[in-house]
Amino acid sequence: MIRRLLPTATIVAVLSMALAGSAVAGGGGGGFGALGRTTQTQRSGFAFLQDPSGNVLVNSEAQGGILTFKAKGTAGPPTSTPGTLVQISVGGNIPSAGAFDCWVIPDSMFTVNSDLSASLHFRSDAAGVALCPGFALASGLPASGLAPLGGEGFGFIGPVALDLVWPTSSQLFHSRSTDNASCGPFLANSMGTLTDNFGTSASGNISATIQGVDNFGNLVPLPINVTLTSQFADVSTFATDTVVNGPTTGSCGPFVGS
């Protein structure tokens, strides 16, 4: 007999989209980044969902920014690139039953519209999908943002599919911020614009198979295929426009210039 599948399971999906803007490269500046103007747009989504029985819970988080990875098994520094990242973990109270993995996906799989409605249509076996090249680290996020954190994948058997839809709402929150910083001869000015859809909901479905254990200790495939509705959801966008001025060479206190 196989134990009941996921009586108190939790599924976590983390997806990140970074849309690169324009940057004027230059030397110096240290921790401020490149001299000149840099723009970036981040898109994010969150949803806490469950299936109709209440036995399967889904916590879906999205954070945008430049994706930064620490390569597995190497001593080099982390590498950063704009893109879209999805992380999904499945767990429950079944011994040895659980799964996690991280994928870099085509931007088109995760869409946030101007009214902050959004959708995710993820297929792990689709063209353009690849496993993350290392551990996902926080990078390029607002100070209050949640960082996508990931590691070694395990437990999934075959393809994973996750579809989520966030509708728009009448409760959009708008905020603007300005930050000025200086260090030695370097000056940085950054303007940020946050738009948040606090009042949204979310719905969708997940289909996957994870590795579990039966009553006799044998490894068995455990399928999951459920519809989902949200208890809480959120979608936001965060745009920054940063200008750094200073000499083309030199250093800035603890920040090393070129």
Backbone as a ProteinNet text record, in pm:
[ID]
protein_1_A
[PRIMARY]
MIRRLLPTATIVAVLSMALAGSAVAGGGGGGFGALGRTTQTQRSGFAFLQDPSGNVLVNSEAQGGILTFKAKGTAGPPTSTPGTLVQISVGGNIPSAGAFDCWVIPDSMFTVNSDLSASLHFRSDAAGVALCPGFALASGLPASGLAPLGGEGFGFIGPVALDLVWPTSSQLFHSRSTDNASCGPFLANSMGTLTDNFGTSASGNISATIQGVDNFGNLVPLPINVTLTSQFADVSTFATDTVVNGPTTGSCGPFVGS
[TERTIARY]
84.6	0	87.9	50.4	123.1	54.6	133.7	76.8	8.7	-87.9	-164.9	-72.2	-94.6	-7.3	-31	73.6	75	-45.4	-69.7	-181.7	-163.5	-41.1	-15.8	98.5	90.6	202.5	213.5	335	359.9	440	395.2	464.5	504	630.7	679.1	733.3	682.7	731.2	788	912.6	976.9	1015.7	968	997.2	1044.7	1146.9	1206.7	1225.5	1187.9	1206.5	1286.2	1391.7	1468.6	1472.1	1426.7	1432.6	1543.9	1647.6	1761.6	1725.2	1772	1750.7	1874.9	1900.7	2019.4	2122.6	2249	2357.3	2470.4	2530.2	2648.2	2767.1	2847.5	2957.1	3070.3	3147.8	3264.6	3342.8	3464.5	3546.4	3512.4	3575.2	3558	3420.6	3392.2	3261.2	3251	3341.1	3340.7	3205.3	3154.7	3029.6	2907.9	2922.7	2808.7	2773	2861	2836.3	2903	2861.8	2925.5	2892	2987.1	2961.6	2853.9	2779.2	2673.9	2537.8	2446.5	2306.8	2272.4	2205.3	2160.4	2013.5	1932.4	1791.5	1761.1	1667.3	1630.9	1485.5	1415.2	1277.4	1267	1207.5	1190.9	1042.8	1006.4	867.5	858.7	754.6	744.4	600.4	579.7	446.9	453.8	345.4	336.8	194.9	180.9	47.3	57.7	-30.3	-45.3	-175.8	-166.5	-281.9	-299.4	-418	-441.7	-537.6	-538.1	-632	-767.9	-874.9	-1008.7	-1019.5	-938.1	-943.9	-871.1	-787.2	-706	-584.6	-560.7	-446.8	-317.4	-328.9	-209.8	-206	-100.2	-80.5	29.5	11.1	109.4	147.1	273	325.1	412.1	361.4	430	483.9	614.4	678.8	754.6	753.8	828.2	907	1034.7	1118.3	1204	1203.8	1279.2	1408.3	1494.6	1623.6	1725.5	1847	1952.2	1971.1	1967.2	1983.3	2130.4	2160.6	2298.3	2310.9	2410.3	2430.8	2573.5	2585.9	2718.2	2729.2	2822.8	2835.4	2869	2810.4	2832.9	2973.2	3043.4	3172.3	3285.5	3271.4	3378.6	3413.3	3535.2	3582.2	3569.9	3518.5	3508.6	3398.3	3394.1	3290.4	3155.7	3045.6	2913.3	2908	2819.4	2797.6	2654.8	2633.6	2501.6	2458.7	2328.9	2273.1	2124.7	2069.5	1924.7	1853.6	1735.6	1661.7	1543	1488.8	1373	1406.8	1372.4	1408	1284.4	1270.3	1162	1221.1	1177.4	1213.6	1086.1	1080.3	963.6	1009.6	948.7	975.2	844.5	847.7	731	770.2	687.4	716.7	590.6	602.6	489.8	539.1	449.9	489.1	511.8	533.8	566.5	718	768.4	912.8	980.2	1083.9	1166.9	1093.4	976.3	902	915.6	978.9	995.1	1072.7	1066.3	1135.3	1163.5	1271.4	1306.8	1389.7	1369.6	1463.3	1446.2	1539.6	1548.4	1575.8	1500.1	1515.5	1527.9	1608.1	1606.9	1516.9	1418.8	1315.2	1305.3	1240.5	1216.2	1131.6	1161	1085.5	936.3	899.6	758.8	675.6	739.3	663.3	604.8	661.4	612.9	586.8	460.7	420.5	352.3	394.3	326.9	283.3	152.6	97.8	97	65.2	69	-31.8	-142.4	-241.8	-210.8	-93	-43.1	-124.2	-199.2	-240	-117	-111.6	9.5	-25.2	67.7	48.4	182.7	182.7	298.4	252.6	321.9	293.5	426.7	460.6	591.7	582.6	673	690.5	840.2	878.5	1021.7	1084.4	1000.9	1053.8	1037.6	1001.1	982.4	1116.2	1115.5	1236.2	1278.1	1407.4	1459.3	1465.1	1421	1425.9	1552.5	1626	1748.6	1757.7	1820.4	1843.1	1932.3	1910.3	1993.5	2139.7	2232	2373.3	2440.7	2368	2426.3	2324.3	2372.8	2285.9	2238.9	2108.5	2052.8	2069.4	2126.4	2152.7	2074.4	2059.2	1993.9	2084.4	2025.2	2101.8	2008.1	2036	1958.4	1817.6	1790.9	1657	1649.3	1530.8	1517.3	1550.4	1592.8	1641.1	1538.4	1409.1	1304.9	1257.3	1316.4	1268.3	1309.9	1237.3	1273.5	1367	1472	1571.1	1540.7	1547.6	1534.7	1657.9	1640.6	1751.6	1732.7	1834.6	1820.7	1948.6	1940.5	2056.8	2043.8	2091.2	2085.9	1942.1	1907.2	1775.1	1766.5	1645.4	1623.9	1475.1	1443.3	1310.5	1210.5	1226.7	1130.3	1159.7	1053.9	1065.1	989.5	1060.9	995.1	955.5	868.7	833.4	755.5	770.4	695.8	622	494	413.4	343.6	354.1	286.8	226.9	95.1	24.9	-42.7	-17.3	-80.3	-126.8	-240.1	-294	-329.4	-281.6	-316.4	-399.6	-525.5	-602.9	-564.1	-601.9	-579.3	-681.5	-663.3	-758.2	-764.4	-854.9	-868.8	-782.1	-697.7	-620.7	-471.4	-435.6	-295.6	-230.2	-113.3	-37	81.2	103	212	304.9	435.9	534	656.2	713.3	837.1	942.9	1068.1	1177.3	1297	1376.6	1499.6	1612.2	1724	1841	1961.3	2034.8	2159.1	2271.5	2384.4	2497.9	2626.5	2727.7	2858.8	2966.3	3078.7	3193.6	3316.8	3403.2	3518.8	3473.4	3528.7	3490.9	3366.7	3302.4	3190.6	3057.2	2961.7	2827.1	2726.2	2624.2	2521.2	2383.8	2296	2156.6	2067.9	1973.4	1886.2	1741.5	1655.1	1512.4	1440.2	1350.3	1278.1	1127.8	1057.7	911.8	856.1	771.8	710.5	560.6	506.9	362.8	326.2	227.1	195.7	46.4	12	-126.4	-164.8	-183.9	-210.4	-341.9	-439.4	-572.7	-598.6	-496.2	-520.5	-544	-588.6	-599.7	-516.1	-518.7	-446.6	-512.7	-498.2	-550.1	-467.7	-477	-402.7	-400.7	-295.2	-281	-135.3	-101.6	32.5	21.7	116.3	124	269.8	298.3	435.3	433.8	546.6	564.9	690.1	677.2	792	822	941	981.9	939.7	867.9	823	862.7	814	845	715.3	693.9	573.9	596.3	497.5	505.1	615.2	666.2	770.4	909	916.9	1045.3	1089.4	999.8	1034.2	1012.3	1100.7	1084	969.5	878.1	762.2	737.6	687.4	650.7	517.5	509.5	388.3	340.6	233.1	185.8	105.6	119.9	41.8	-20.2	-151.3	-219.9	-344.5	-332.7	-441.4	-463.5	-586	-618.2	-596.3	-573.9	-533.1	-610.9	-645.6	-700.7	-627.1	-621	-534.8	-607.1	-531.1	-572	-518	-405.9	-344	-255.3	-248.5	-165.3	-119.2	-14.5	42.4	124.5	120.8	203.9	260.2	387.1	445.3	549.6	575.7	687	769.9	900.5	991.2	1091.4	1092.9	1182.5	1280.8	1406.9	1509.4	1579.8	1619.6	1694.2	1810.2	1931.9	2049.4	2152.7	2207.4	2314.5	2434	2551	2675.6	2773.5	2826.1	2926.5	3054.5	3168.2	3297.1	3408.4	3532	3646.3	3643.4	3716.3	3718.8	3809.5	3892.2	3978.2	3972.3	4025.3	4028.8	3951.5	3949.9	3880.1	3787.9	3697.8	3595.6	3588.8	3672.5	3670.1	3683.6	3585.7	3594.9	3559.3	3507.6	3470.7	3588.7	3625.6	3744.4	3706.4	3772.2	3750.6	3846.8	3847.1	3936.3	4041.1
-119.7	0	124.3	220.6	346.9	446.2	514	612.2	723.6	784.3	892.4	1003.3	1049.1	1148.1	1287.5	1346.7	1487.1	1530.2	1470.9	1516.4	1657.8	1699.9	1838.6	1894.2	1878.2	1914.2	2063.7	2109.2	2247.4	2250.9	2329.3	2345.6	2491.9	2516.3	2653.6	2676.9	2777.6	2813.9	2953.7	2968.3	3099.2	3133.7	3244.1	3284.1	3427.9	3453.4	3585.9	3629.8	3753.6	3808.8	3937.5	3949.2	4072.5	4118.3	4240.1	4297.4	4400.3	4372.1	4462.4	4591.8	4702	4831.1	4872.8	5003.8	5052.7	5094.9	5077.9	5116.1	5176.6	5282.3	5342.2	5296.1	5209.3	5149	5247.3	5224	5306.7	5248.6	5294.9	5246.4	5319.9	5275	5342.7	5322.2	5396.7	5389.2	5286.6	5185.9	5087.8	5024.1	5027.8	4962	5027.7	5146.2	5212.9	5152	5076.4	5022.8	5108.3	5090.4	5158.4	5306.7	5386.5	5528.4	5547.9	5657.4	5685.8	5645.1	5622.3	5595.2	5447.6	5389.8	5250.8	5245	5177.2	5158.8	5010.3	4976	4835.6	4825.7	4723.8	4698.2	4558.2	4547.6	4419.2	4386.7	4262.9	4219.7	4103.9	4104.5	4000.3	3963.5	3844.3	3797.4	3704.3	3698.3	3608.4	3555.4	3431.3	3375.6	3260	3258.3	3143.8	3076	2951	2882.4	2744	2685.2	2548	2481.4	2347.5	2273.9	2268.1	2221.6	2222.4	2145.2	2040.4	1962.6	2029.7	2126.3	2190.5	2110.2	1996.5	1912.2	1956.3	2019.6	2065.6	2218.1	2269.4	2413.7	2457.7	2573.2	2626.9	2767.5	2790.9	2923.5	2965.7	3054.2	3094.4	3235.1	3250.9	3381.3	3416.1	3543.7	3592.4	3715	3716.6	3833.7	3859.4	3983.7	4019.6	4090.6	4095.2	4162	4090.6	4136.4	4064.6	3931.1	3821.8	3690	3664.5	3626.7	3601.1	3457.3	3384.9	3245.9	3223	3136.6	3085.2	2945	2929.1	2801.5	2689.7	2572.4	2457.2	2401	2376.6	2309.9	2393.9	2527	2614.3	2718	2768	2866.7	3009.4	3029.2	3162.2	3245.1	3374.2	3463.4	3435.4	3482.6	3468	3541.2	3495.8	3560.9	3611.9	3722.9	3786.4	3802.6	3790.6	3807.8	3839.7	3921.5	3942.5	3817.8	3791	3674.2	3643.6	3523.8	3478.8	3348.6	3338.3	3222.3	3165.7	3034.8	2965.7	2860.9	2861.8	2757	2693.8	2564.5	2493.7	2387.3	2385.7	2278.3	2216.2	2085.2	2008.4	1929.3	1936.6	1860.6	1820.2	1729.8	1683.8	1604.7	1531.1	1453.1	1307.1	1277.3	1142	1124.5	1023.7	1004.3	997.9	1073.7	1075.3	1122.8	1185.6	1236.3	1387.1	1436.9	1580.4	1607.9	1732	1766.1	1914.8	1949.7	2089.9	2099.1	2207	2237.4	2381.6	2427.2	2566.2	2566	2650	2658.6	2804.8	2828.4	2954.8	2932.4	3021.8	2997.8	3115.8	3096.3	3209.2	3317	3442.6	3553.4	3541.9	3483.8	3477.8	3388.3	3302.6	3215.1	3289.6	3404.8	3484	3625.6	3668.3	3797.7	3880.7	4005.7	4102.4	4218.2	4244.9	4348.8	4485.2	4590.1	4725.8	4746.3	4668.4	4680.3	4585.6	4524.6	4430.5	4301.5	4268.8	4130.4	4053.8	3923.1	3848.6	3702.3	3632.4	3490.4	3420.2	3295.2	3206.9	3079.6	3039	2913.8	2840.7	2761.4	2697.5	2549.9	2506.2	2366.3	2335.9	2245.1	2218.6	2154.3	2089.9	2023.8	2106.7	2233.9	2319.4	2369.1	2410.3	2466.2	2593.5	2611.1	2731.1	2723.4	2612.1	2594.7	2517.6	2565.6	2499.6	2504.4	2404.6	2406.4	2524.3	2582.5	2694.3	2651	2739.2	2701.5	2695.1	2723.9	2720.6	2763.1	2800.3	2847.6	2988.9	3012.3	3143.8	3233.4	3352.4	3447.5	3574.7	3655.1	3785.3	3879.2	3952.8	4050.2	4143.6	4275.6	4371.6	4390.3	4357.2	4369.6	4490.9	4549.5	4655.2	4601.5	4690.5	4647.4	4565.7	4594.8	4524.6	4399.2	4369.7	4257.7	4123.9	4018.8	3883.6	3829.9	3761	3710.5	3566.7	3533.5	3393	3317.4	3209.7	3130.6	2987.6	2928.6	2793	2714.6	2586	2500.2	2382.4	2265.6	2145.4	2095.7	2053.7	1999.1	1853	1809.5	1670.2	1636.9	1510.6	1458	1460	1547.1	1547.9	1433.4	1369.4	1263.3	1308.9	1336.3	1377.9	1524	1564.7	1705.7	1763.3	1893.3	1970.5	2081.4	2098.2	2203.8	2285	2417.1	2506	2622.4	2641.3	2752.6	2835.5	2965.4	3057.2	3181.5	3236.9	3360.8	3454.1	3580.2	3685.8	3790.6	3815	3922.3	4058.4	4164.6	4298.2	4327.9	4439.5	4479.7	4631.9	4684.9	4829.9	4885	4801.9	4843.4	4850.2	4920.6	4936.6	5042.3	5010.3	5100.1	5154.5	5286.5	5351.2	5421.6	5408.1	5472.5	5512.2	5628.5	5673.9	5700.3	5674.7	5697.2	5756.3	5833.8	5891.6	5867.9	5815.7	5790.1	5861.5	5930.3	5994.6	5941.1	5909	5854.9	5911.8	5923.6	5970.2	5891.6	5874.6	5807.5	5856	5928.9	5986.5	6075.8	6058	6143.7	6095.9	5990.1	5932.8	5976.2	6008.3	6048.5	5960.8	5912.5	5828	5880.2	5891.7	5931	5823.1	5771.9	5665.4	5699.3	5686.5	5708.3	5576.3	5541.2	5415.1	5436.8	5352.7	5357.7	5218.6	5207.8	5080.4	5087.1	4985.3	4969.6	4830.2	4822.3	4694.9	4667.1	4544.3	4501.1	4418.2	4487.6	4417.9	4340.4	4387.6	4329.2	4215.3	4165.1	4062.7	3926.2	3831.7	3692.2	3611.8	3480.2	3396.2	3259.8	3193.9	3059	2987.9	2855.7	2780.2	2633.4	2565.9	2423.6	2382.8	2271.3	2215.2	2068	2020.6	1880.9	1838.4	1735.9	1689.7	1551.3	1484.7	1356.9	1366.7	1328.2	1330.7	1189.8	1173.2	1042.9	1028	921	894.3	755.3	715.3	585.6	521.7	392.3	324.8	266.5	193.5	139.3	35.9	-16	-117.2	-59.3	72.3	135.8	138.5	104.2	105.8	244.7	284.1	410.8	398.7	495	492.8	632.1	643.2	774.4	820.4	945	1001.6	1117.7	1098.2	1204.3	1311.4	1435.6	1548.9	1616.9	1635.7	1707	1770	1897	1961.4	2103.1	2151.7	2291.7	2371.4	2501	2584.6	2715.6	2763.1	2897.4	2963.7	3096.3	3166	3209.2	3212.9	3275.2	3418.5	3440.7	3573.4	3576.8	3692.7	3704.8	3849.4	3867.6	4000.6	3999.2	4111.3	4131.9	4273.2	4291.5	4424.9	4442.6	4568.4	4604.7	4710.5	4706.5	4803.6	4847.1	4977.1	5030.5	5126.8	5119.5	5209.9	5280.5	5405.4	5486.8	5547.9	5499.4	5538.4	5608	5718.3	5790.5	5798.3	5754	5757.3	5849.7	5948.3	6041.4	6027.8	6044.2	6037.2	6018.7	6008.9	5990.3	5850.3	5834.6	5705.3	5605.7	5651.3	5561.9	5604.3	5519.2	5554.5	5455.6	5479.7	5391.2	5471.7	5401.7	5465.5	5393.8	5434.8	5372.7	5221.8	5145.6	4999.8	4944.8	5032	4986.3	5005.6	4900.9	4905.9	4953.7	5060.3	5108.3	5043.5	5088.7	5030.4	5130.7
0	0	0	-78.7	-83.3	9.2	89.9	180.7	105.3	166.1	103.8	56.4	-63.4	-126	-69.7	-16.8	21.1	105	222.7	304.5	355.6	376.2	418	335.4	206.2	120.2	102.8	76.8	41.7	-87.1	-182.6	-309.3	-320.2	-346.4	-355.7	-495.3	-561.6	-694.2	-688.1	-728.4	-727.4	-869.3	-919.9	-1055.9	-1058.5	-1135.7	-1139.3	-1282.6	-1308.9	-1442.2	-1430.7	-1508.6	-1514.9	-1658.9	-1682.7	-1816.3	-1818.1	-1892.6	-1894.3	-1963.7	-1908.2	-1971.4	-2047	-2047.1	-2116.8	-2014.8	-2048.5	-1958.6	-2039.8	-1987.9	-2049	-1968.1	-2024.9	-1949.4	-1931.6	-1826.2	-1801	-1686.4	-1664.9	-1554.8	-1427.6	-1317.5	-1189.2	-1132.1	-1025.3	-963.5	-855.4	-855.6	-749.1	-731	-605.3	-571.6	-630.7	-693.3	-754.6	-888.6	-948.6	-1081.3	-1187.3	-1311.8	-1423.7	-1423.9	-1471.1	-1489.6	-1595.9	-1583.5	-1678.5	-1625.6	-1718.2	-1682.3	-1701	-1603.4	-1609.4	-1570.9	-1651.4	-1618.1	-1610.4	-1523.4	-1506.2	-1461.6	-1510.5	-1469.6	-1411.8	-1294	-1228	-1217	-1235.3	-1228.2	-1129.9	-1050.2	-949.5	-922.4	-869.5	-833	-713.8	-639.1	-524	-514.2	-472.6	-447.4	-350.4	-251.8	-162.6	-199.8	-247.8	-303.6	-241.7	-266	-225.6	-323.1	-319.7	-404	-334.8	-403.2	-343.4	-211.8	-194.5	-70.7	44.5	14.6	117.2	156.3	91.7	126.5	60.3	-55.4	-126.7	-120.1	-63.7	-51.8	-147.4	-209.1	-303.2	-260.6	-241.1	-211.3	-328.2	-410.8	-532.9	-516.8	-533.3	-519.1	-646	-680.9	-796.4	-755.9	-788.2	-763.8	-885.7	-931.8	-1051.2	-1017.1	-1112.4	-1097.1	-1183.3	-1180.8	-1251.1	-1180.8	-1256.6	-1197.8	-1170.3	-1046.2	-1006.7	-957.6	-1011.5	-975.9	-928.2	-829.9	-789.3	-846.6	-940.2	-1009.3	-911.5	-936.8	-850.2	-871.8	-763.3	-770.8	-825	-826.1	-873.9	-768.3	-777.6	-680.8	-731.5	-850.1	-907.9	-845.6	-879.2	-825.4	-889.1	-828.5	-889.7	-1023.1	-1110	-1238.5	-1245.2	-1315.5	-1323.5	-1468.8	-1491.5	-1624.4	-1612.7	-1702.6	-1701.2	-1752.2	-1699.8	-1745	-1656.3	-1671.8	-1597.3	-1527.3	-1402	-1321.7	-1253.9	-1252.3	-1183.2	-1090.5	-964.9	-871.5	-815.8	-809.6	-758.9	-660.9	-542.2	-447.4	-402.8	-381.4	-338	-214.3	-110.9	9.9	81.7	176.1	255.5	374.1	439.7	556.1	520.8	390.7	348.1	357.7	426.9	438.4	302.2	286.8	165.5	41.4	58.3	-56.8	-61.2	-163.5	-179.5	-305.9	-353.4	-477.1	-480.4	-549.8	-570.8	-697.8	-772.5	-880.3	-924.8	-1004	-1048.1	-1197.9	-1269.5	-1414.8	-1458.6	-1561.8	-1635.9	-1756.2	-1775.3	-1875.7	-1972.4	-2086.8	-2177.5	-2109.5	-2137.6	-2078	-2104.5	-2218.9	-2258.2	-2167.5	-2088.8	-1998.9	-1880.1	-1845.3	-1732.3	-1781.3	-1776	-1830	-1722.7	-1708.7	-1622.4	-1711	-1715	-1800.5	-1730.7	-1806	-1750.3	-1638.9	-1638.5	-1531.2	-1415.2	-1420	-1319.1	-1311.8	-1415.6	-1431.7	-1480.2	-1452.5	-1484.9	-1510.6	-1574.8	-1599.6	-1607.2	-1562.8	-1574.2	-1642	-1748.9	-1818.1	-1834.7	-1734.1	-1726.8	-1762.4	-1851.7	-1884.9	-1880.3	-1795.2	-1778.9	-1901.1	-1987.4	-2106.1	-2233	-2220.7	-2337.8	-2391.3	-2516.5	-2578	-2505.4	-2486.6	-2421.5	-2271.3	-2210.8	-2065.9	-2029.7	-1930.2	-1886.3	-1734.9	-1677.1	-1532.9	-1496.2	-1380	-1335.4	-1329.5	-1367.1	-1372.6	-1236.2	-1130.6	-997	-894.2	-777.9	-671.6	-703.2	-697.1	-726.4	-604.7	-626.4	-518.2	-541.9	-436.7	-449.1	-527.2	-619.6	-696.2	-767.8	-760	-835.4	-783.6	-657.6	-601.5	-511.3	-492.9	-393.3	-256	-166.1	-35.4	40.6	20.3	93.1	21.3	-95.4	-174.3	-118	-155.7	-119.9	-225.7	-181.9	-274.2	-312.6	-442.9	-479.1	-434.5	-360.5	-311.7	-359.2	-414.5	-465.1	-448.7	-470.2	-459.8	-553.8	-510	-590	-605	-726.2	-748.9	-707.1	-674.8	-637.7	-646.7	-664.9	-640.9	-754.1	-854.8	-964.7	-1061.2	-1109.7	-1208.8	-1333.2	-1440.5	-1562.7	-1561.5	-1656.8	-1674.3	-1556.7	-1539.2	-1439.3	-1513.1	-1481.6	-1544.4	-1435.8	-1443.7	-1348.9	-1426	-1411	-1474.1	-1365.7	-1365.5	-1270.6	-1344.8	-1300.5	-1357.1	-1242.8	-1250.5	-1155.7	-1229.1	-1194.8	-1259.1	-1202.5	-1272.5	-1218.8	-1110.4	-1040.3	-936.5	-933.1	-849.9	-836.6	-723.9	-666.2	-549.4	-580.8	-686.7	-721.9	-633.1	-580.8	-494.3	-573.6	-565	-637.9	-540	-562.6	-475.1	-556.3	-521.6	-585.5	-478	-512.1	-417	-490.1	-416.3	-469.2	-369.2	-418.2	-333.8	-393.2	-307.2	-346.5	-259.4	-321.8	-247.3	-304.5	-217.6	-261.5	-188.9	-255.6	-195.3	-268.9	-198.1	-263.7	-377.3	-496.6	-610.7	-685.2	-637.7	-711.1	-650.7	-739.5	-698.7	-772	-699.1	-760.2	-722.4	-822.1	-800.9	-861.3	-781.6	-827.5	-796.9	-896.9	-880.1	-904.2	-811.9	-822.2	-825.9	-901.3	-909.9	-883.7	-780.8	-744	-768.9	-835.8	-851.3	-802.3	-711.4	-646.2	-653.7	-688.3	-701.5	-577.8	-463.7	-338.5	-341.2	-418.4	-410.5	-506	-574.2	-674.4	-611.4	-692.4	-653.6	-752.9	-741.4	-836	-842.4	-956.2	-972.9	-1077.4	-1079.4	-1178.1	-1147	-1193.1	-1166.2	-1177	-1112.9	-1119.2	-1153.2	-1235.2	-1272.1	-1265.1	-1184.3	-1167.8	-1105.3	-1108.5	-1040.2	-955.1	-827.4	-738.2	-689	-637.3	-586.1	-441.1	-409.3	-273.8	-227.9	-111.5	-52.6	-4.9	-36.3	9.9	149.7	201.5	336.7	354.7	242.9	250.2	222.4	212.6	188.8	44.3	-46.2	-188.2	-247.4	-337	-407.3	-507.5	-504.6	-594	-649.3	-772.7	-826.9	-769.2	-728.7	-670.6	-759.4	-834.2	-924.4	-850.5	-897.2	-847.5	-968.4	-964.6	-1072.3	-1012.3	-967.9	-894.5	-945.6	-930.9	-956.6	-828.1	-844.3	-732.1	-731.3	-612.2	-593.9	-478.6	-481	-386.4	-259.3	-151.4	-27.2	-19.4	-83.9	-91	-213.9	-277.9	-397.2	-412.8	-490.3	-511	-639.4	-712.3	-830.2	-821.9	-858.2	-852.6	-961.6	-994.3	-1081.3	-1010.7	-1034.3	-972.6	-1078.2	-1110.3	-1212.4	-1148.9	-1188.8	-1137.5	-1252.8	-1226.7	-1321.8	-1243.2	-1267.5	-1188	-1275	-1224.1	-1291.6	-1197.4	-1244.5	-1167	-1237.3	-1163.1	-1214.3	-1134.7	-1202.1	-1135	-1234.9	-1187.1	-1277.2	-1337.8	-1447	-1515	-1445.1	-1352.2	-1275	-1129.4	-1042.2	-900.6	-816.4	-685.7	-593.5	-505.8	-438.1	-356.7	-224.1	-128.5	3.5	-9.4	46.6	39	-98.4	-188.7	-321.6	-414.9	-481.1	-567.3	-705.1	-750.1	-885.1	-979.7	-1103.6	-1203.1	-1244
[MASK]
++++++++++++++++++++++++++++++++++++++++++++++++++++++++++++++++++++++++++++++++++++++++++++++++++++++++++++++++++++++++++++++++++++++++++++++++++++++++++++++++++++++++++++++++++++++++++++++++++++++++++++++++++++++++++++++++++++++++++++++++++++++++++++++++++

